[in-house]
Amino acid sequence: MQIAVSGSGSRYVDGDLEWWTKGSGPGSEGTLFRHVANGTSGESIELCTEF
C-alpha cells in the first residue's frame, strides 16, 4: 500500500482498498474501505479497535 493524503490519522491506498488509522494505543481505530477512483473513501468493509 502507498501512503495517501489524510486530514487526520494515517491513510494507505492500493488498488480498490484503503486502510485508515486514527490514534494509537487503547481505543485507536483502523478502518478498511473500498477506495473510489476519484480519490475518496467508499464503503466501509471492516472496523478494528485496539483494546
PDB file of N, CA, C and O in Angstrom:
ATOM      1  N   MET A   1       0.841  -1.180   0.000  1.00  0.00           N
ATOM      2  CA  MET A   1       0.000   0.000   0.000  1.00  0.00           C
ATOM      3  C   MET A   1       0.885   1.241   0.000  1.00  0.00           C
ATOM      4  O   MET A   1       1.994   1.228   0.535  1.00  0.00           O
ATOM      5  N   GLN A   2       0.394   2.284  -0.590  1.00  0.00           N
ATOM      6  CA  GLN A   2       1.107   3.555  -0.681  1.00  0.00           C
ATOM      7  C   GLN A   2       0.487   4.568   0.277  1.00  0.00           C
ATOM      8  O   GLN A   2      -0.731   4.586   0.455  1.00  0.00           O
ATOM      9  N   ILE A   3       1.305   5.401   0.890  1.00  0.00           N
ATOM     10  CA  ILE A   3       0.815   6.459   1.766  1.00  0.00           C
ATOM     11  C   ILE A   3      -0.033   7.427   0.939  1.00  0.00           C
ATOM     12  O   ILE A   3       0.324   7.770  -0.188  1.00  0.00           O
ATOM     13  N   ALA A   4      -1.162   7.863   1.512  1.00  0.00           N
ATOM     14  CA  ALA A   4      -2.058   8.797   0.831  1.00  0.00           C
ATOM     15  C   ALA A   4      -2.323   9.995   1.748  1.00  0.00           C
ATOM     16  O   ALA A   4      -2.093   9.917   2.955  1.00  0.00           O
ATOM     17  N   VAL A   5      -2.799  11.087   1.183  1.00  0.00           N
ATOM     18  CA  VAL A   5      -3.126  12.292   1.935  1.00  0.00           C
ATOM     19  C   VAL A   5      -4.252  11.986   2.914  1.00  0.00           C
ATOM     20  O   VAL A   5      -5.217  11.300   2.578  1.00  0.00           O
ATOM     21  N   SER A   6      -4.111  12.512   4.143  1.00  0.00           N
ATOM     22  CA  SER A   6      -5.107  12.293   5.189  1.00  0.00           C
ATOM     23  C   SER A   6      -5.313  13.574   5.976  1.00  0.00           C
ATOM     24  O   SER A   6      -4.349  14.263   6.308  1.00  0.00           O
ATOM     25  N   GLY A   7      -6.577  13.901   6.280  1.00  0.00           N
ATOM     26  CA  GLY A   7      -6.876  15.059   7.119  1.00  0.00           C
ATOM     27  C   GLY A   7      -6.465  14.805   8.558  1.00  0.00           C
ATOM     28  O   GLY A   7      -6.082  15.730   9.273  1.00  0.00           O
ATOM     29  N   SER A   8      -6.543  13.554   8.981  1.00  0.00           N
ATOM     30  CA  SER A   8      -6.090  13.146  10.311  1.00  0.00           C
ATOM     31  C   SER A   8      -5.793  11.656  10.278  1.00  0.00           C
ATOM     32  O   SER A   8      -6.396  10.923   9.495  1.00  0.00           O
ATOM     33  N   GLY A   9      -4.879  11.203  11.111  1.00  0.00           N
ATOM     34  CA  GLY A   9      -4.517   9.793  11.128  1.00  0.00           C
ATOM     35  C   GLY A   9      -3.584   9.431   9.991  1.00  0.00           C
ATOM     36  O   GLY A   9      -2.971  10.301   9.373  1.00  0.00           O
ATOM     37  N   SER A  10      -3.481   8.138   9.720  1.00  0.00           N
ATOM     38  CA  SER A  10      -2.638   7.614   8.637  1.00  0.00           C
ATOM     39  C   SER A  10      -3.516   6.895   7.631  1.00  0.00           C
ATOM     40  O   SER A  10      -4.424   6.153   8.006  1.00  0.00           O
ATOM     41  N   ARG A  11      -3.243   7.115   6.352  1.00  0.00           N
ATOM     42  CA  ARG A  11      -4.077   6.553   5.294  1.00  0.00           C
ATOM     43  C   ARG A  11      -3.187   5.911   4.241  1.00  0.00           C
ATOM     44  O   ARG A  11      -2.193   6.494   3.808  1.00  0.00           O
ATOM     45  N   TYR A  12      -3.558   4.703   3.836  1.00  0.00           N
ATOM     46  CA  TYR A  12      -2.802   3.944   2.833  1.00  0.00           C
ATOM     47  C   TYR A  12      -3.771   3.418   1.790  1.00  0.00           C
ATOM     48  O   TYR A  12      -4.868   2.974   2.126  1.00  0.00           O
ATOM     49  N   VAL A  13      -3.370   3.466   0.519  1.00  0.00           N
ATOM     50  CA  VAL A  13      -4.247   3.079  -0.590  1.00  0.00           C
ATOM     51  C   VAL A  13      -3.495   2.154  -1.534  1.00  0.00           C
ATOM     52  O   VAL A  13      -2.305   2.343  -1.787  1.00  0.00           O
ATOM     53  N   ASP A  14      -4.203   1.146  -2.056  1.00  0.00           N
ATOM     54  CA  ASP A  14      -3.659   0.267  -3.085  1.00  0.00           C
ATOM     55  C   ASP A  14      -4.819  -0.320  -3.869  1.00  0.00           C
ATOM     56  O   ASP A  14      -5.651  -1.041  -3.318  1.00  0.00           O
ATOM     57  N   GLY A  15      -4.872  -0.013  -5.134  1.00  0.00           N
ATOM     58  CA  GLY A  15      -5.956  -0.542  -5.969  1.00  0.00           C
ATOM     59  C   GLY A  15      -7.310  -0.084  -5.470  1.00  0.00           C
ATOM     60  O   GLY A  15      -7.565   1.116  -5.367  1.00  0.00           O
ATOM     61  N   ASP A  16      -8.183  -1.038  -5.159  1.00  0.00           N
ATOM     62  CA  ASP A  16      -9.534  -0.676  -4.725  1.00  0.00           C
ATOM     63  C   ASP A  16      -9.711  -0.766  -3.214  1.00  0.00           C
ATOM     64  O   ASP A  16     -10.842  -0.788  -2.728  1.00  0.00           O
ATOM     65  N   LEU A  17      -8.588  -0.819  -2.448  1.00  0.00           N
ATOM     66  CA  LEU A  17      -8.670  -0.877  -0.987  1.00  0.00           C
ATOM     67  C   LEU A  17      -7.943   0.303  -0.343  1.00  0.00           C
ATOM     68  O   LEU A  17      -6.982   0.839  -0.895  1.00  0.00           O
ATOM     69  N   GLU A  18      -8.423   0.691   0.835  1.00  0.00           N
ATOM     70  CA  GLU A  18      -7.860   1.803   1.578  1.00  0.00           C
ATOM     71  C   GLU A  18      -7.874   1.449   3.066  1.00  0.00           C
ATOM     72  O   GLU A  18      -8.891   0.983   3.579  1.00  0.00           O
ATOM     73  N   TRP A  19      -6.765   1.662   3.757  1.00  0.00           N
ATOM     74  CA  TRP A  19      -6.657   1.403   5.193  1.00  0.00           C
ATOM     75  C   TRP A  19      -6.397   2.736   5.874  1.00  0.00           C
ATOM     76  O   TRP A  19      -5.444   3.435   5.533  1.00  0.00           O
ATOM     77  N   TRP A  20      -7.251   3.096   6.848  1.00  0.00           N
ATOM     78  CA  TRP A  20      -7.147   4.385   7.512  1.00  0.00           C
ATOM     79  C   TRP A  20      -7.111   4.161   9.013  1.00  0.00           C
ATOM     80  O   TRP A  20      -8.006   3.517   9.560  1.00  0.00           O
ATOM     81  N   THR A  21      -6.090   4.680   9.692  1.00  0.00           N
ATOM     82  CA  THR A  21      -5.979   4.533  11.145  1.00  0.00           C
ATOM     83  C   THR A  21      -6.051   5.897  11.805  1.00  0.00           C
ATOM     84  O   THR A  21      -5.620   6.900  11.235  1.00  0.00           O
ATOM     85  N   LYS A  22      -6.602   5.924  13.020  1.00  0.00           N
ATOM     86  CA  LYS A  22      -6.682   7.154  13.812  1.00  0.00           C
ATOM     87  C   LYS A  22      -6.310   6.821  15.238  1.00  0.00           C
ATOM     88  O   LYS A  22      -6.867   5.896  15.828  1.00  0.00           O
ATOM     89  N   GLY A  23      -5.369   7.568  15.802  1.00  0.00           N
ATOM     90  CA  GLY A  23      -4.954   7.377  17.182  1.00  0.00           C
ATOM     91  C   GLY A  23      -3.923   6.277  17.337  1.00  0.00           C
ATOM     92  O   GLY A  23      -3.509   5.639  16.368  1.00  0.00           O
ATOM     93  N   SER A  24      -3.514   6.069  18.601  1.00  0.00           N
ATOM     94  CA  SER A  24      -2.604   4.976  18.933  1.00  0.00           C
ATOM     95  C   SER A  24      -2.920   4.525  20.355  1.00  0.00           C
ATOM     96  O   SER A  24      -3.381   5.312  21.181  1.00  0.00           O
ATOM     97  N   GLY A  25      -2.672   3.274  20.620  1.00  0.00           N
ATOM     98  CA  GLY A  25      -2.955   2.729  21.935  1.00  0.00           C
ATOM     99  C   GLY A  25      -4.426   2.344  22.079  1.00  0.00           C
ATOM    100  O   GLY A  25      -5.164   2.325  21.094  1.00  0.00           O
ATOM    101  N   PRO A  26      -4.852   2.035  23.306  1.00  0.00           N
ATOM    102  CA  PRO A  26      -6.234   1.602  23.546  1.00  0.00           C
ATOM    103  C   PRO A  26      -7.250   2.609  23.010  1.00  0.00           C
ATOM    104  O   PRO A  26      -7.130   3.812  23.240  1.00  0.00           O
ATOM    105  N   GLY A  27      -8.239   2.105  22.299  1.00  0.00           N
ATOM    106  CA  GLY A  27      -9.274   2.951  21.715  1.00  0.00           C
ATOM    107  C   GLY A  27      -8.978   3.429  20.313  1.00  0.00           C
ATOM    108  O   GLY A  27      -9.860   3.984  19.659  1.00  0.00           O
ATOM    109  N   SER A  28      -7.745   3.228  19.824  1.00  0.00           N
ATOM    110  CA  SER A  28      -7.436   3.657  18.460  1.00  0.00           C
ATOM    111  C   SER A  28      -8.173   2.764  17.460  1.00  0.00           C
ATOM    112  O   SER A  28      -8.484   1.610  17.754  1.00  0.00           O
ATOM    113  N   GLU A  29      -8.445   3.310  16.285  1.00  0.00           N
ATOM    114  CA  GLU A  29      -9.229   2.595  15.285  1.00  0.00           C
ATOM    115  C   GLU A  29      -8.509   2.490  13.952  1.00  0.00           C
ATOM    116  O   GLU A  29      -7.718   3.359  13.586  1.00  0.00           O
ATOM    117  N   GLY A  30      -8.792   1.427  13.244  1.00  0.00           N
ATOM    118  CA  GLY A  30      -8.347   1.235  11.880  1.00  0.00           C
ATOM    119  C   GLY A  30      -9.551   0.774  11.071  1.00  0.00           C
ATOM    120  O   GLY A  30     -10.296  -0.101  11.513  1.00  0.00           O
ATOM    121  N   THR A  31      -9.746   1.351   9.900  1.00  0.00           N
ATOM    122  CA  THR A  31     -10.896   1.000   9.073  1.00  0.00           C
ATOM    123  C   THR A  31     -10.427   0.648   7.672  1.00  0.00           C
ATOM    124  O   THR A  31      -9.614   1.359   7.082  1.00  0.00           O
ATOM    125  N   LEU A  32     -10.941  -0.447   7.146  1.00  0.00           N
ATOM    126  CA  LEU A  32     -10.682  -0.858   5.775  1.00  0.00           C
ATOM    127  C   LEU A  32     -11.861  -0.408   4.927  1.00  0.00           C
ATOM    128  O   LEU A  32     -13.009  -0.744   5.219  1.00  0.00           O
ATOM    129  N   PHE A  33     -11.576   0.356   3.872  1.00  0.00           N
ATOM    130  CA  PHE A  33     -12.600   0.888   2.967  1.00  0.00           C
ATOM    131  C   PHE A  33     -12.370   0.368   1.554  1.00  0.00           C
ATOM    132  O   PHE A  33     -11.270  -0.065   1.211  1.00  0.00           O
ATOM    133  N   ARG A  34     -13.407   0.415   0.750  1.00  0.00           N
ATOM    134  CA  ARG A  34     -13.254   0.293  -0.701  1.00  0.00           C
ATOM    135  C   ARG A  34     -12.830   1.680  -1.168  1.00  0.00           C
ATOM    136  O   ARG A  34     -13.459   2.673  -0.804  1.00  0.00           O
ATOM    137  N   HIS A  35     -11.783   1.757  -1.961  1.00  0.00           N
ATOM    138  CA  HIS A  35     -11.268   3.036  -2.452  1.00  0.00           C
ATOM    139  C   HIS A  35     -11.968   3.395  -3.751  1.00  0.00           C
ATOM    140  O   HIS A  35     -12.081   2.569  -4.657  1.00  0.00           O
ATOM    141  N   VAL A  36     -12.437   4.636  -3.835  1.00  0.00           N
ATOM    142  CA  VAL A  36     -13.138   5.123  -5.023  1.00  0.00           C
ATOM    143  C   VAL A  36     -12.119   5.770  -5.963  1.00  0.00           C
ATOM    144  O   VAL A  36     -11.179   6.424  -5.511  1.00  0.00           O
ATOM    145  N   ALA A  37     -12.308   5.587  -7.265  1.00  0.00           N
ATOM    146  CA  ALA A  37     -11.345   6.070  -8.266  1.00  0.00           C
ATOM    147  C   ALA A  37     -11.089   7.576  -8.184  1.00  0.00           C
ATOM    148  O   ALA A  37     -10.019   8.028  -8.593  1.00  0.00           O
ATOM    149  N   ASN A  38     -12.043   8.370  -7.665  1.00  0.00           N
ATOM    150  CA  ASN A  38     -11.833   9.823  -7.597  1.00  0.00           C
ATOM    151  C   ASN A  38     -10.996  10.225  -6.378  1.00  0.00           C
ATOM    152  O   ASN A  38     -10.831  11.415  -6.110  1.00  0.00           O
ATOM    153  N   GLY A  39     -10.458   9.227  -5.626  1.00  0.00           N
ATOM    154  CA  GLY A  39      -9.567   9.503  -4.509  1.00  0.00           C
ATOM    155  C   GLY A  39     -10.246   9.598  -3.157  1.00  0.00           C
ATOM    156  O   GLY A  39      -9.597   9.920  -2.161  1.00  0.00           O
ATOM    157  N   THR A  40     -11.537   9.323  -3.105  1.00  0.00           N
ATOM    158  CA  THR A  40     -12.251   9.403  -1.836  1.00  0.00           C
ATOM    159  C   THR A  40     -12.479   8.018  -1.247  1.00  0.00           C
ATOM    160  O   THR A  40     -12.312   7.000  -1.919  1.00  0.00           O
ATOM    161  N   SER A  41     -12.866   8.004   0.027  1.00  0.00           N
ATOM    162  CA  SER A  41     -13.188   6.741   0.692  1.00  0.00           C
ATOM    163  C   SER A  41     -14.594   6.309   0.291  1.00  0.00           C
ATOM    164  O   SER A  41     -15.519   7.119   0.233  1.00  0.00           O
ATOM    165  N   GLY A  42     -14.729   5.038   0.021  1.00  0.00           N
ATOM    166  CA  GLY A  42     -16.033   4.495  -0.322  1.00  0.00           C
ATOM    167  C   GLY A  42     -16.622   3.745   0.863  1.00  0.00           C
ATOM    168  O   GLY A  42     -16.498   4.169   2.012  1.00  0.00           O
ATOM    169  N   GLU A  43     -17.252   2.643   0.566  1.00  0.00           N
ATOM    170  CA  GLU A  43     -17.923   1.807   1.552  1.00  0.00           C
ATOM    171  C   GLU A  43     -16.934   1.262   2.589  1.00  0.00           C
ATOM    172  O   GLU A  43     -15.839   0.819   2.243  1.00  0.00           O
ATOM    173  N   SER A  44     -17.335   1.301   3.861  1.00  0.00           N
ATOM    174  CA  SER A  44     -16.541   0.708   4.931  1.00  0.00           C
ATOM    175  C   SER A  44     -16.700  -0.806   4.887  1.00  0.00           C
ATOM    176  O   SER A  44     -17.824  -1.306   4.834  1.00  0.00           O
ATOM    177  N   ILE A  45     -15.582  -1.547   4.909  1.00  0.00           N
ATOM    178  CA  ILE A  45     -15.609  -3.001   4.865  1.00  0.00           C
ATOM    179  C   ILE A  45     -15.457  -3.590   6.262  1.00  0.00           C
ATOM    180  O   ILE A  45     -16.156  -4.539   6.618  1.00  0.00           O
ATOM    181  N   GLU A  46     -14.542  -3.027   7.055  1.00  0.00           N
ATOM    182  CA  GLU A  46     -14.261  -3.581   8.378  1.00  0.00           C
ATOM    183  C   GLU A  46     -13.704  -2.486   9.286  1.00  0.00           C
ATOM    184  O   GLU A  46     -12.933  -1.640   8.833  1.00  0.00           O
ATOM    185  N   LEU A  47     -14.092  -2.495  10.574  1.00  0.00           N
ATOM    186  CA  LEU A  47     -13.591  -1.567  11.577  1.00  0.00           C
ATOM    187  C   LEU A  47     -12.898  -2.363  12.666  1.00  0.00           C
ATOM    188  O   LEU A  47     -13.461  -3.330  13.180  1.00  0.00           O
ATOM    189  N   CYS A  48     -11.682  -1.969  13.025  1.00  0.00           N
ATOM    190  CA  CYS A  48     -10.915  -2.622  14.083  1.00  0.00           C
ATOM    191  C   CYS A  48     -10.603  -1.601  15.171  1.00  0.00           C
ATOM    192  O   CYS A  48     -10.207  -0.476  14.865  1.00  0.00           O
ATOM    193  N   THR A  49     -10.779  -1.980  16.442  1.00  0.00           N
ATOM    194  CA  THR A  49     -10.474  -1.109  17.567  1.00  0.00           C
ATOM    195  C   THR A  49      -9.501  -1.812  18.496  1.00  0.00           C
ATOM    196  O   THR A  49      -9.699  -2.977  18.842  1.00  0.00           O
ATOM    197  N   GLU A  50      -8.438  -1.101  18.906  1.00  0.00           N
ATOM    198  CA  GLU A  50      -7.463  -1.677  19.839  1.00  0.00           C
ATOM    199  C   GLU A  50      -7.999  -1.545  21.259  1.00  0.00           C
ATOM    200  O   GLU A  50      -8.504  -0.496  21.658  1.00  0.00           O
ATOM    201  N   PHE A  51      -7.876  -2.634  22.009  1.00  0.00           N
ATOM    202  CA  PHE A  51      -8.334  -2.629  23.407  1.00  0.00           C
ATOM    203  C   PHE A  51      -7.169  -2.626  24.344  1.00  0.00           C
ATOM    204  O   PHE A  51      -7.356  -2.621  25.560  1.00  0.00           O
TER     205      PHE A  51
END
